[in-house]
């Protein structure tokens, strides 16, 4: 087994912590996503999580990819029993599952990125997914290119071109998806700092959360939803605004 990079586990755990704060703010405190609430800053969690996902997709075997897809689809099914019921859209794990399927079928991150870039101009998947497929796919490919560029310097040009094209999508997406695009760039900067200087950086329990991301994601979401149900039963909060 390859040695784990503790710093990336910590960074992934930080992304999960931001997701927890975002879910609590949305479900318990009924906060909207705008510049005046904490949910603006928690937008950083999604690009961090997806960049890490794409980064570690590089050079995975077909067998490990299929197994990981199976795991993600099971967790996505469990989560969306609650998520879809509350929000009428599928959560980000569903978007990741779709990307995984595309990656298996096409097997070319470059082609996937450019197809996703073209598709982003009329991407209708925001109607069914919490995060549109084109945005998630491009972010995952950027993470993949960054890892690949470490071994192949020629890929650096593709990496920078992908960043430029991804930035162009800023001009036609609407809120809240535009925040995902904006925060991709500081997320990438944080990622690079960890990659270069903080590979052994650890903060418990963030490192533990990041080491088991799917389990952490399931547990935090189920706990928050059941807490919301209990609070609603005592008329303390009202979660009907989410439906």
N, C-alpha and C positions, 0 to 999 in steps of 0.2 A: 504493500500500500504506500502511496505517496505521502510524504510528511505534510501535515496540515499547516496552513499558514495562519497562525493565531491572530495576527492583526486583521486579516480579512474576516475571520469569524467574529471578531469584535465589531468590525464595521457593519457586517450583516446584522449583528445583534442590535446595533444602534439604529439601523433602518427599521428593524422590527419594533423597537421601542417607539420610534416616531409613528409607525402604523398603529400601535396600541393607543397612543395619545390621540391620533386622528379619529379612530373608531369611538373612543370614549367621548370626544368632543362632538362627534356627529350623532351618535345614538343616545347618549345619556344627556348631553347638554344642548342638543338641537342646533349646533353651530353650523353656519353655512361656510362655504369655501370662498373667502374673499380676503382682501388685504388687511382687514380689521380684526381678524380672528386668528387663533393659533393654527387653524387648518391651512392657512397660507404657507406657514413655515414647514408644516408636516408634509407638504408636497415634495420635499426633498427625499422622503422615504422611497417613493416608487422608482425614480431613476437610479438611486443607490442600489436598490434590490435587483433591478433588471440589469444594470451594468455588471454587477457581480455574477449574475446568472449567465450572461453572455461570455464573460471572461473565463469562467470555468467550463464552458461548453467546448472550448478549444481542445482538439485532440482527444475528445472522449470517444470511446469505442461505440460501435453500433449497439452492442449488447447493453452497455451501461446507459445509453441514451433511451433505449426502449424501456429499460427497467425504471429509469427516473421518470419517464413520461407516464408509466403505469402508476407510480406513486403519486405524482402530481394530480393525475386525473381522479384518483380515489379521494384525495384530500379536497380537490375542487368540488367534487360531488357532495361531500359532507358539508363543506362550508356553504355552498350555494343553496342547500336546504334552508338555511337561515338568510343568507345574503340576498338571494333572489326574491324571497318572500317579503323582505323589508324594502328593497330598493327597485325591484323589477328589472334588474340588470345582473349579469354575471360578474363575479369578482375577478381580480387580476390573475388568479391562478388559472382561470378559464382562458384568458388571453395568452398566458404562458403556454398552456397546453396546445393552443392553436399554432403558436410559433414553433413548438417542438415538432408538431406534425409536418409543418412546412419545411422545417430543417431536414427531417427524415426523407421527405419526398423530393426535395430540390437539391439538398446536399451542397449548396453553394451560398455562403453568407453574402457574398458580393451581389449575386443575383437577387437574393431575398431582399437585401437592403434597397436596391434600385426599384424593384417591383413594389416594395412597400412605400417608397418615396412617391412613385407615380400614383399609387392607390390612395395615398393620403389626401390628394386633392378632392376626392369624392368618397372618402371613407365613411360609410354609413354604419359601421359596426359600433359606434358610440351609442346607437339606439339599443343595443343588446348587451354591451360590455361596459363595465365601469371605466376601463381604459381601452381606447380604440386599438385594434390589432396593428395598424400601421405604426403607431407611436411605439408600442411595446417591441415590435419586430425591429425597428430601426435602432432603438436603444440597446437591445440585445446584440445586434450586429456590431454596434460601436464597441461594446465591451469585448466582443470576440476579436475585432480588428486590433484593439489595443494589446491584447495578449499575443496575437499572432505577430505583431510588429516587433515584439521583443526578440523573435528568432529570425524574422525576415524583414530587413530594413526597407525593402521595396514596398511593403504593405503600409508603411507610414504615410505615403501619399494617399492611399485609399482611406486610411483612418482620418486624415485631415479633410479630404473631400467629403467623406460621410458626415463629419461635423458641420461643414459648411452647408450641405444640402439639408441636413436636419434642422439647422437654424432657419433656413428659408421657410420651413413649414410654420414658423412662428406667425407669419403674416396672414394666414387664412384660418387657423384654428381659433375657436372661441374659448372663453373661460368655461370650465376650469382646466381644460386640456392644455391651454397655453402655459399654465403654471408648470405642468410636467415638462414642457420643452425648455422653459426658462431655467428650471432647477436642475436640468440635466448637466449644465455646464459647471456649476459649483460642485455638483455631485462627482463629476469627472475629476475636478481639481482635487477634491478630498481623497478620491480613489488613488490618484497618482501620488499624493503625499504618503498614503499608507503603503503603497507599493514600494516606494523608494526608501522611506525612513522608519516605518512603523510596522514592519512585518511581524515583530514579536510583541507588539503592544496588546495588553490584555486588561480588561476591566470586568470583574465578575459582578453581576450575572450576564452582562452583555455578551461575553465570549460564549457562555453556555447557550444563550438564546440563538446565537449565530451558528453554533455547531449543529443544532437540530432545528433548522428553520421551519420545516413543514410541521413538526410537532408543536413548536412554539406558536406558529400561526394559527393552528387549529384550536389550541387551548385558550389563547388569548381571546379569540373571537367568540368561542362558545361561552366563556365566562362573562364577557361583556354583554352578549345577547341575553343570557339568562338573568344577569343583573338588571338589565333594562326591563325584562318581563316582570321581575319581582317588583321593581320600583313602579312600574305602570299599574300593577295589580293593587298597589296602595295609593294610586292616584298622585304619586309624587312627580312622575314625568308622563309625557304622552309621546309614544313612538309612532303614532299614526301619520305624523308629518312626513315620515320616511317613505310611505307607501304611495 
